[in-house]
């Protein structure tokens, strides 16, 4: 059985560090797109970057092959 290939774009931001922040994730499969987002009143930029990836992965309903795109070196370097 081959796994579905999902593309996941993530981003997080914060106004002040710590401060108000938000995150977003976009999942794409076979031309279909699902957008997720959230907000925290008091958080950090790195926390929002990680939250975007976590929430995007949590949205998967079955095991998948995921291509994750992020501009966060904090997130990328966690896996090296």
N, C-alpha and C positions, 0 to 999 in steps of 0.2 A: 504494500500500500504506500503510495507516495503522499507526502504531506502537501497541503495547500501552501502556496507562497503568498505571504502577506507583506505589504510595505507599510512601515510605521514611521511617520514623521513626528518628532516631538520638540517642544520648546518650553522653557520656563523663564520667568522674569520676576524682578523684584524692584520696587521703588524704595530705595534705602536698603541697607543690608545689615541688620534685619529691617523689615518693613512690610508693607502690603505687597502681595505677590500673586501671580497667577500662572497657570500651566495650560498647555494645549497638546492634543495628540490627534493625528489623523491616520486612520487605518484604511488601506486600499486593497481590495481584492476583486479581480475580474472586472474592473471598471466601477465597482460599487465603492462608495466612500462613507466612512462613519467618522464624525467629529466628536471629540470629547474635550471638556475644559473644566477648570475649577479655580477657586480663589481661596486665599488664606489671608486673614487680616494682619497677622504678624508671623513672618517667616523669613527664609533666606533664599537667595538665588539658587544655590546648589540644591536645596531641598525641593524647589519647584522643578528644576531640571530632572531630578530623580523621580519625582512624583509623576511627571508627564510620561516617562518611560514605564513606570510601574503600572499606572492606570491603563495605559495602552495595552500592555501585555495581559493585564487582568481581564480586559474586555474580550479576549479570545475565548471561543467556546469549545475549542478542541486543540490538540497539538498541531502546531503549524511551523513552517520554516519562515522566520521573520527577518526581513532586511530593515534594520532600524537606522534612521538618519537623525542626527542631532548635531548641534553646533557646540555642545558642552564638552569641553576637554575633561572636566571633572567626571562626567559619565563615561566617556570613551576610555579614559585611563583606568577606570575601575576594572576593566576587562583585559588589560594588557599585563 
